[in-house]
């Protein structure tokens, strides 16, 4: 969609991008200053594979400050983005034939990395009625003797679902009965939370040794291009991830690591301002969606996406194009409304599309007006 949008824009079309998967904010000034100082201080050499010790100590302090989680530096591995952290995790845990449970909707990369590792993806479909969250009964039914890993995110990309402490407790009780199952908890959207402080499934001591916590700087600090993610895990898993990374990329960029220390330990006011703006946009987006007949959407509790059901438009046409699925609806919106979105089939839910509100309020208003007009032509 991004590629097609760029091509149409190059041909002179006014494309409104509501497919963005990154904050539309610049990195805070104090973090940029720290990076410039790192250059001046000659941080221009190879870094430790696991990351600088003082950065791993800062991550431990951040996890204690924000989530009351106790980790030591030997349990932290710093990588070139949270995606590499996820890759390392799956490669260190999953062998050929192992089953990996992934509730829908899920970030597109989860299933592909599992397949790269030779694992078998076991999809569990959640429902809008349950806020797109897996239930303990669904989890219990999905686990077999071959289950090795469970992968989920909270807040979730693309649904915006946030698991409460009570919901996580119920899932943790199920995991307690199945000691062969690891849990990958992707918390990259931790700070973009509209319902309160984020809860981590790593808080439960009786399963903590099997939890691999994934996080990074991209979303909460508007640092997508800086490429820094990390895991917090049992030392055995952390050591395995370090070995894998040592043969792939080695350590993350020195300048980014020095800037990351300032991000993690410094002023959080820029993040708070960013979240406040996302909160305003979320409210307006829900109002705009409510004004479009045929759209069904739950209100996101975190991240910066809405994930509406659009199957009411399947089988309809505007006279030229007939829409049969979400993929075709996204192409219709791009070609006819000149708005880019993302099909829900990429996230395991083919009746939905993902719409990002990581764009200006002006572009959100314009984009949704064009979406409403285009959908109104489908009969």
Secondary structure, DSSP 8 states (H G I E B T S, - for coil): -HHHHHHHHHTT---EE----S-SS---HHHHHHHHHHHHTT--S---TT--HHHHHHHHHHHHHHH-----GGGEEEESSHHHHHHHHHHHH--TT-EEEEESS--THHHHHHHHTT-EEEEE---GGGTT---HHHHHHH--TTEEEEEEESS-TTT-----HHHHHHHHHHHHT-TT-EEEEE-TTTT-BSSSS---GGG-TTTGGGEEEEEESTTTTT-GGG--EEEE--HHHHHHHHHHHHTTT-S--HHHHHHHHHHHHS--HHHHHHHHHHHHHHHHHHHHHHTSTT-B----SBTTEE--B-GGGTT-B-SS-B--SHHHHHHHIIIII-EE-EEGGGGT-TTBEEEE--S-HHHHHHHHHHHHHHHHT--
